[in-house]
Amino acid sequence: MKLLVIIPAHNEEECILKTVNDFKKVNPKIDYLVVNDGSIDNTKNILINNKIKHLNIPINIGLSGAVQAGIYYACDKQYDAILQYDGDGQHLPEYVKPMLKKIESGCDVVIGSRFLNKKKPFSLRMMGSKLITLSILISCRKKIKDPTSGMRMFSTRLLKDFSKNRPINFEADLIAELIRSNYVIEEIQVKMIERKTGSSYFNIFNSMFYMVSLILTIIFIQPFLKSKKVNSKKASVK
């Protein structure tokens, strides 16, 4: 199966080179694409000077826009699956192949979960994550233990869907929407490391708004929207 790893990067001059090199060392035969999302630091020059495969977006269009730009590229080059992979070094490359095996076994979405077999630590951010998990459980009757994970792999039929439909919001509400549409979604346990450098897409001032808006969307808005149903299939996954 032909996989493209999409690495959105916004002001990641301090870690993008290490992120790419670490990925290539573990997965030398898997293709990657850095999407430089309007960085105003030295990210673009680092990508060019080190001959790192990338797309350059001149203005910041946000995480969802950067991922979708990578998806258009993946569809044009006829990739079979894509992996959303953070450019800040939080995601670890050794989990890419286990996630791909899940896709090959029949999953449409595989989430790299920090909490599949581990308890969430107590913090305001994790409380928000727990509320989103509860919202998806109530609304969709499926428990996703790490709905805010940014390490997610998508199958061929989802790539085709994403490339033809409206701009997609690649956040936790997308997972709820895909569950309602009968796509097969599973999690695997992964380890992530804390961001030490760079600029996050989210800050402390908008995190609360982000969590509240996701919960409202999942519970009160999505159920009244018409979901695109796909043929349900049983995947041999655990």
C-alpha positions in Angstrom: 0.0 0.0 0.0 1.3 3.4 -1.0 1.4 5.8 2.0 2.0 9.5 2.1 2.9 11.1 5.4 1.7 14.7 5.6 3.6 16.9 8.0 2.0 20.3 8.5 4.5 22.9 9.8 3.9 26.4 11.0 6.9 28.2 12.5 8.8 25.0 13.2 12.4 26.1 12.5 13.7 24.6 15.7 12.4 21.1 15.1 11.3 20.4 11.6 14.7 19.1 10.4 15.0 16.7 13.3 11.4 15.6 12.8 12.0 14.8 9.2 15.4 13.1 9.7 14.0 11.0 12.5 11.1 9.9 10.4 13.3 9.0 7.4 15.7 7.0 9.6 12.9 4.7 10.8 10.8 4.7 7.6 13.2 5.2 4.7 10.8 3.7 2.1 7.7 5.7 3.1 7.1 9.0 1.3 6.5 12.2 3.2 5.5 15.7 2.4 6.0 18.8 4.6 3.3 21.4 4.1 4.8 24.8 5.1 1.8 26.7 6.3 2.7 30.3 6.0 5.6 30.2 8.4 7.2 33.5 9.1 10.4 32.1 10.7 13.2 30.2 9.0 11.1 27.0 8.3 10.9 27.6 4.6 14.7 28.1 4.2 15.4 25.0 6.2 13.2 22.9 4.0 14.8 24.3 0.8 18.5 24.2 2.0 18.1 20.6 3.2 16.2 19.5 0.1 13.2 18.4 2.1 10.2 17.5 0.0 7.5 20.2 0.7 4.7 22.4 -0.4 4.9 26.0 0.4 1.7 27.9 1.3 2.5 31.7 1.4 -0.2 32.5 4.0 -1.2 30.7 7.2 -4.4 28.7 6.4 -4.5 26.6 9.5 -4.0 23.0 10.3 -7.1 21.7 8.4 -6.2 23.7 5.3 -2.6 22.4 5.4 -3.7 18.8 5.8 -6.2 19.2 2.9 -3.5 20.6 0.7 -1.5 17.5 1.3 -4.5 15.4 0.6 -5.0 17.0 -2.8 -1.3 16.2 -3.6 -1.8 12.6 -2.4 -4.8 12.1 -4.6 -3.0 13.6 -7.6 -0.1 11.3 -7.1 -2.5 8.3 -6.5 -1.5 7.4 -2.9 -3.6 4.8 -1.1 -3.5 6.3 2.3 -2.2 9.3 4.2 -1.0 9.9 7.7 -1.4 13.3 9.5 1.9 13.7 11.4 3.0 16.7 13.5 6.0 18.7 12.5 6.9 19.6 16.1 8.5 16.2 17.0 5.7 15.0 19.3 4.9 12.0 17.1 7.2 9.0 17.0 8.0 7.3 13.6 8.0 3.7 14.9 4.2 3.7 15.1 3.7 4.4 11.4 4.0 0.8 10.2 1.6 -0.6 12.9 -1.0 2.0 11.9 -0.6 1.1 8.2 -1.2 -2.6 9.0 -4.5 -1.6 10.5 -5.4 0.3 7.4 -4.4 -2.8 5.3 -6.6 -5.0 7.5 -9.7 -3.0 6.7 -9.8 0.2 8.8 -10.7 3.5 7.3 -9.2 5.6 10.1 -6.5 4.6 12.6 -5.9 7.0 15.5 -2.5 7.0 17.4 -3.9 7.0 20.9 -2.0 8.1 24.0 -4.7 6.7 26.2 -6.0 3.4 24.7 -4.3 1.4 27.5 -3.2 4.2 29.7 -5.1 6.6 32.0 -5.3 10.3 31.1 -3.4 12.5 33.5 -5.4 15.2 35.4 -5.2 18.6 33.8 -7.6 21.2 32.3 -6.7 20.1 28.8 -7.3 16.4 29.6 -10.6 17.2 31.2 -11.6 18.8 27.9 -10.4 15.6 26.1 -12.6 13.5 28.5 -15.6 15.6 27.7 -15.1 15.2 24.0 -14.7 11.4 24.5 -18.0 11.5 26.4 -19.7 13.6 23.8 -18.8 11.1 21.0 -19.9 8.2 23.2 -23.3 9.8 23.9 -23.8 11.0 20.3 -22.3 8.1 18.3 -22.2 5.2 20.7 -18.5 4.6 20.2 -15.8 5.3 22.7 -12.7 7.1 21.3 -10.2 7.4 24.1 -8.0 10.0 22.4 -10.2 12.1 20.1 -7.8 15.1 20.1 -4.8 13.0 18.8 -3.2 14.6 15.8 -1.7 11.3 14.6 -4.3 9.9 12.3 -4.2 7.7 9.2 -6.9 7.7 6.6 -7.7 5.1 3.9 -8.2 5.4 0.1 -11.9 5.8 0.1 -11.7 8.6 2.7 -9.0 10.4 0.6 -11.5 10.4 -2.4 -14.2 11.6 -0.1 -12.1 14.4 1.4 -10.8 15.6 -2.0 -14.3 16.0 -3.5 -16.2 17.4 -0.6 -16.2 20.8 1.1 -13.1 21.8 3.1 -12.7 19.4 6.0 -12.1 20.3 9.6 -9.5 17.9 10.8 -10.4 18.0 14.5 -12.3 15.7 16.9 -15.7 16.5 15.3 -14.5 14.9 12.1 -14.1 11.6 13.9 -17.7 11.8 15.2 -18.9 12.6 11.7 -17.0 9.6 10.2 -18.5 7.3 12.9 -22.0 8.4 11.9 -21.1 7.7 8.2 -20.2 4.0 9.0 -16.5 4.3 8.4 -14.4 1.8 10.4 -12.3 3.7 13.0 -9.9 2.1 15.5 -7.1 3.3 17.8 -3.7 1.9 18.6 -1.6 2.7 21.7 1.3 5.1 20.9 3.7 7.2 22.9 4.1 10.9 22.3 6.6 13.4 23.6 5.8 16.9 24.8 6.4 19.9 22.5 9.6 21.7 23.5 10.0 24.2 20.7 8.1 25.8 17.9 4.6 27.4 17.6 1.5 25.5 18.3 -1.7 25.9 16.2 -3.5 26.3 19.6 -2.8 28.6 22.5 -4.1 28.8 26.1 -6.6 31.6 25.1 -8.5 29.7 22.4 -8.2 26.1 23.8 -11.4 26.5 26.0 -13.4 27.9 23.0 -12.0 25.0 20.9 -13.2 22.4 23.3 -16.6 23.9 23.9 -17.3 24.4 20.2 -16.3 20.8 19.4 -18.7 19.5 22.1 -21.6 21.6 20.9 -20.9 20.5 17.3 -20.8 16.8 18.2 -23.9 16.7 20.4 -26.2 19.4 19.1 -25.2 20.2 15.4 -24.0 17.0 13.7 -27.0 14.8 14.7 -29.3 17.2 12.7 -27.0 17.1 9.6 -27.4 14.5 6.9 -24.3 12.2 7.0 -23.0 10.5 3.9 -23.4 6.8 4.7 -21.0 4.2 3.3 -21.4 0.5 3.2 -20.6 -0.9 6.6 -17.8 -3.5 6.6 -16.4 -5.8 9.2 -12.7 -5.3 9.7 -10.5 -7.9 11.3 -9.2 -5.5 13.9 -9.1 -5.5 17.7 
